[in-house]
Amino acid sequence: MNRYDRQIRLEGFGTEKQDMLRNASVLVVGAGGLGVPVLQYLTAMGVGRIGIAEEDTVSVTNLQRQVIYTTADEGKPKIGAAISRLRALSPDTVFTPHPQYLSTANALDIVAQYDLVVDCSDNFGTRYLINDTCVILRKPFVYGSIFQYEGQVSVLNHNGSGTYRCLFPEPGNAPDCNDVGVLGVLPGIIGCYQASEAVKVLTGIGEPLANQLLTIQLLDNTHQVFTFQPQPGNHDITALEESYGNSVCDARTLQLLSVQELKDWLDEGRDFQLIDVRERDEWEYCHIEGAVHIPLRRVAASLSNLPRETPVAMICHHGMRSRASAELLLQAGFRDVYNVTGGIHAWACEIDTSMARY
């Protein structure tokens, strides 16, 4: 009671909700950038049993953002180092290590042991595996992802809400932080949002981000919430796929296009299609003349109307939503697809300084 006094004092929380946390079990997939803050706060707030699925070891390059580890942990299994420090934080919490990556061979058995999954993975294959496993077992899960300065959070498969496949119907091939980098504080922020959503689902307080995608951009402090709806068939999964690969199956790769290169293309009159995947209010606030507006949630349904013989460039606010939509095009067989790096924000800062910014 003394340990959780400040939580119990909250109006609408009290001992009832604290008991619900104590009796809850959560599986955290990944003990890296996102997993570390999730594990620390779920442990500190009183979740009774926490499983950790992780096979990686600590690298010195992790320490800039994975703050549960120290320099002395380099080369050690993350799962052991994390549990050691988490037990020091809360000796009464039960920790169950799963020292392997999730796979089609073990996912159903592992996930079945928990009330909720928090997806702190860093690749598309694992996300689709988690999604399909949770759909089969009727388990909710909290999704999070990070990319350079931007992150996303959503609550999926919760009381019939949309799933990861409703957000992203086809796998993509986005680079991870090993390739493009990540600001150290970003996974801490997104991971804390994931922990908050997990507590809301477990205790029934507030309104979880079900059928909603929260995006956070650190460079300009932009917070946006986009709504999406469950799509037919995405709750009807009955078996896992044989493989959840993380890359496209052929030589098609996503190409990057800077805003200066985009300007050059437009000035040259090059034959290409520029597609803006932001929401309607964003489009009306500012857009590039000649672009076609197709919100991200409608891209999959619009594939048949897009040109396949000419290059397609995708643009959004900062480049994350456009990357996801560009990956959809690649998976659908488009061969000459570009993502405009920095998005409309970079265009306004570097090319058209008179354009309104938000």
C-alpha positions in Angstrom: 0.0 0.0 0.0 2.8 2.4 0.8 4.7 1.6 -2.4 1.8 2.5 -4.6 0.3 5.2 -2.3 0.5 8.0 -5.0 -1.3 5.8 -7.5 -3.9 4.6 -5.1 -4.7 8.3 -4.2 -5.8 9.0 -7.7 -9.5 9.6 -8.2 -10.9 6.7 -10.3 -7.9 4.4 -9.5 -7.7 3.4 -5.9 -7.0 0.0 -4.5 -9.4 -1.7 -6.9 -7.3 -0.8 -10.0 -4.1 -1.5 -8.1 -5.3 -5.0 -7.4 -6.1 -5.4 -11.1 -2.5 -4.5 -12.0 -1.2 -6.9 -9.3 -3.3 -9.8 -10.8 -2.4 -9.0 -14.4 0.2 -10.6 -16.6 2.0 -8.8 -19.5 4.4 -10.1 -22.2 6.9 -7.5 -23.4 8.4 -8.5 -26.8 11.8 -6.9 -26.9 14.0 -5.5 -24.2 15.5 -2.8 -26.4 14.7 0.9 -26.9 11.0 0.6 -26.5 11.0 -2.4 -24.2 13.2 -0.8 -21.5 10.8 2.1 -20.5 7.8 -0.3 -20.8 9.5 -2.8 -18.5 10.6 -0.2 -16.0 7.2 1.5 -15.6 5.1 -1.6 -15.7 7.3 -3.0 -13.0 7.3 0.2 -10.9 3.5 0.6 -11.2 2.8 -2.9 -9.9 2.0 -5.3 -12.7 2.2 -8.7 -11.0 3.8 -10.9 -13.7 5.9 -9.7 -16.6 7.3 -11.9 -19.3 10.2 -10.8 -21.5 10.9 -12.3 -24.9 14.4 -11.3 -25.9 17.5 -13.1 -27.3 19.9 -10.1 -28.0 23.0 -9.1 -26.0 23.9 -5.6 -24.8 26.0 -3.5 -27.2 27.7 -0.3 -26.4 25.6 1.3 -29.2 22.4 0.5 -27.1 23.5 2.6 -24.2 22.5 5.9 -25.8 18.8 5.0 -25.4 18.4 1.7 -23.5 19.0 3.2 -20.1 18.5 0.1 -17.9 21.9 -1.2 -19.1 25.4 -0.1 -18.2 28.8 -0.1 -19.8 29.6 -3.2 -17.7 26.7 -5.1 -19.3 28.3 -5.0 -22.8 28.2 -8.5 -24.3 25.8 -9.9 -21.7 22.2 -11.1 -22.5 19.8 -8.3 -22.2 17.2 -10.4 -20.6 19.4 -11.3 -17.6 20.7 -7.7 -17.1 17.2 -6.3 -17.4 15.6 -8.7 -14.9 18.4 -8.2 -12.4 17.6 -4.4 -12.3 13.9 -4.8 -12.4 13.9 -7.1 -9.4 15.9 -4.5 -7.5 13.1 -2.1 -8.4 10.2 -4.4 -7.4 11.1 -7.6 -5.6 7.5 -8.8 -5.5 7.0 -8.7 -9.3 7.3 -12.1 -11.0 9.5 -12.1 -14.1 9.4 -14.9 -16.6 12.2 -14.9 -19.1 11.7 -16.1 -22.6 15.3 -16.0 -23.9 14.5 -16.4 -27.6 12.9 -14.4 -30.4 9.3 -15.0 -31.1 8.7 -17.4 -34.0 5.9 -19.4 -35.5 7.1 -22.4 -33.4 6.8 -20.7 -30.0 4.6 -17.6 -30.3 1.2 -19.3 -29.6 2.5 -21.1 -26.5 4.2 -18.0 -25.1 1.5 -15.4 -25.7 -1.2 -17.7 -24.4 0.3 -17.3 -20.9 -0.4 -13.5 -20.7 -3.4 -11.1 -20.6 -1.7 -8.5 -22.8 1.2 -8.1 -25.2 3.3 -5.0 -25.6 5.0 -5.0 -29.0 8.4 -3.5 -28.6 9.9 -5.2 -31.6 11.8 -3.4 -34.4 10.8 -5.2 -37.6 7.7 -5.9 -39.7 8.0 -9.7 -39.5 7.7 -9.8 -35.7 4.9 -7.3 -35.7 2.8 -9.4 -38.1 3.6 -12.5 -36.1 2.5 -10.8 -32.9 -0.6 -9.5 -34.6 -1.7 -12.9 -36.0 -0.9 -14.6 -32.7 -3.0 -12.2 -30.7 -5.9 -12.4 -33.1 -5.9 -16.2 -32.9 -5.7 -16.1 -29.1 -8.0 -13.0 -28.8 -5.4 -11.0 -26.9 -5.0 -7.2 -27.0 -1.7 -5.7 -27.7 0.0 -2.3 -27.6 2.0 -1.4 -30.7 4.8 1.1 -30.8 7.5 2.0 -33.4 10.2 4.6 -33.8 11.9 6.2 -36.8 14.6 8.8 -36.4 12.7 11.6 -34.6 9.1 10.2 -35.0 7.2 7.5 -33.2 3.8 5.8 -33.3 1.5 4.1 -30.7 -1.7 2.2 -31.0 -3.8 -0.3 -29.1 -4.8 -3.2 -31.4 -7.2 -6.1 -31.3 -8.9 -4.7 -28.1 -12.6 -5.5 -27.8 -12.9 -5.9 -31.5 -10.8 -2.9 -32.5 -8.6 -2.8 -35.6 -5.5 -4.9 -35.9 -2.0 -4.2 -37.2 -3.1 -5.6 -40.6 -5.9 -3.0 -40.6 -3.3 -0.3 -40.2 -0.7 -1.8 -42.6 -2.2 -4.5 -44.8 1.1 -5.6 -46.3 4.6 -5.9 -44.8 7.2 -3.3 -45.6 10.9 -3.1 -45.6 11.8 0.0 -43.5 15.3 0.4 -42.1 15.8 0.2 -38.4 17.8 2.5 -36.1 21.0 0.6 -37.0 20.7 2.1 -40.5 19.2 5.5 -40.0 19.7 6.3 -36.3 17.3 7.4 -33.6 17.3 10.2 -31.1 18.1 8.7 -27.7 15.0 10.1 -25.9 12.5 9.0 -28.5 12.1 5.4 -27.5 11.7 6.5 -23.9 8.8 8.8 -24.8 7.1 6.2 -27.0 7.7 3.4 -24.6 6.1 5.4 -21.8 3.1 5.9 -24.0 2.9 2.2 -24.5 3.1 1.5 -20.8 0.4 4.0 -20.2 -1.9 2.4 -22.8 -1.1 -1.1 -21.3 -2.2 0.2 -17.8 -5.4 1.7 -19.3 -6.3 -1.6 -21.0 -5.5 -3.7 -17.9 -7.5 -1.5 -15.5 -10.2 -0.1 -17.7 -9.4 3.6 -17.0 -9.5 6.2 -19.7 -9.9 5.6 -23.4 -7.2 3.4 -25.0 -5.9 4.2 -28.4 -8.1 1.6 -30.0 -8.8 2.3 -33.7 -6.5 5.3 -33.3 -2.8 5.8 -34.3 -0.9 8.4 -32.3 2.1 9.9 -34.0 4.7 12.1 -32.2 7.3 14.2 -34.0 10.0 15.5 -31.6 11.5 18.2 -33.8 8.5 20.4 -33.8 6.5 18.7 -31.0 3.7 17.6 -33.3 1.2 15.2 -31.8 -1.5 13.8 -34.1 -4.1 11.1 -33.7 -5.5 9.4 -36.8 -8.5 7.1 -36.7 -8.9 3.9 -38.7 -11.5 1.1 -38.8 -11.4 -2.7 -38.5 -11.2 -4.2 -42.0 -13.1 -7.3 -43.1 -11.3 -10.6 -42.5 -8.5 -9.3 -40.3 -10.1 -10.9 -37.2 -10.6 -14.3 -39.0 -7.0 -15.6 -38.8 -6.9 -19.2 -37.5 -3.3 -20.2 -38.1 0.1 -18.6 -38.3 2.0 -18.3 -41.5 5.0 -20.6 -42.1 7.3 -17.6 -42.3 7.1 -13.9 -41.4 9.9 -12.5 -43.5 10.9 -8.9 -43.0 11.9 -8.0 -46.6 10.2 -7.9 -50.0 10.7 -11.0 -52.1 12.4 -9.5 -55.1 14.8 -6.8 -56.1 12.3 -3.9 -55.6 13.5 -1.5 -53.0 12.3 1.8 -51.7 14.2 4.8 -53.0 14.7 8.1 -51.2 14.0 11.5 -52.7 15.2 14.7 -51.1 13.0 17.8 -51.3 15.6 19.5 -53.5 15.5 16.5 -55.9 11.7 16.7 -55.8 11.9 20.4 -56.8 14.2 19.5 -59.6 11.8 16.9 -60.9 8.9 19.3 -60.8 11.0 22.1 -62.5 12.1 19.7 -65.2 8.5 18.5 -65.8 9.5 14.9 -65.2 6.8 12.3 -65.7 6.0 11.1 -62.2 3.1 11.0 -59.7 3.4 12.8 -56.4 1.0 11.4 -53.8 0.3 13.2 -50.5 -0.9 10.7 -47.8 -1.6 13.2 -45.0 -5.1 13.8 -43.6 -7.6 16.2 -45.3 -7.1 19.0 -42.8 -3.3 18.8 -43.2 -3.7 18.8 -47.0 -6.0 21.9 -46.9 -3.6 23.7 -44.7 -0.7 23.4 -47.1 0.3 21.2 -50.1 2.5 21.1 -53.1 0.8 22.1 -56.4 0.3 19.0 -58.6 0.3 16.5 -55.8 -2.6 14.0 -55.5 -4.2 13.6 -52.1 -4.8 10.0 -50.9 -4.8 9.6 -47.1 -2.7 6.8 -45.7 -5.7 4.8 -44.7 -7.0 4.8 -48.3 -3.8 4.0 -50.1 -4.4 0.2 -50.1 -7.9 0.6 -51.6 -6.5 3.0 -54.3 -3.7 0.9 -55.7 -5.7 0.0 -58.8 -5.9 3.7 -59.7 -2.2 4.5 -59.4 0.2 4.5 -62.3 2.5 1.5 -62.5 4.6 2.6 -65.5 5.8 5.9 -64.1 7.7 6.7 -60.9 5.6 7.3 -57.8 6.8 9.6 -55.0 5.0 9.6 -51.6 5.0 12.5 -49.2 3.6 13.2 -45.8 4.4 15.6 -42.9 7.8 14.2 -42.0 8.3 11.0 -44.0 7.1 8.2 -41.8 3.5 7.7 -43.1 4.7 8.2 -46.6 7.4 5.4 -46.1 4.7 3.0 -44.9 2.5 3.8 -47.9 5.5 3.5 -50.3 6.1 0.0 -48.8 2.5 -0.9 -49.6 3.1 0.0 -53.3 6.3 -2.1 -53.4 4.5 -5.1 -52.0 1.7 -4.6 -54.6 4.2 -4.8 -57.5 5.1 -1.1 -58.1 8.8 -0.9 -59.1 9.8 2.7 -59.2 8.7 4.1 -55.7 10.2 7.0 -53.8 9.8 8.4 -50.3 10.3 12.1 -49.9 12.6 12.4 -46.9 11.6 15.1 -44.4 8.1 15.4 -46.0 6.2 18.6 -46.5 7.9 20.1 -43.4 11.3 19.9 -45.1 9.8 21.3 -48.3 8.5 24.3 -46.3 11.8 24.8 -44.6 14.1 24.3 -47.5 12.2 25.0 -50.7 9.1 27.1 -50.2 9.7 29.2 -47.1 6.4 31.0 -47.6 4.4 27.8 -47.1 2.5 27.5 -43.9 4.1 25.1 -41.3 2.5 23.1 -38.5 
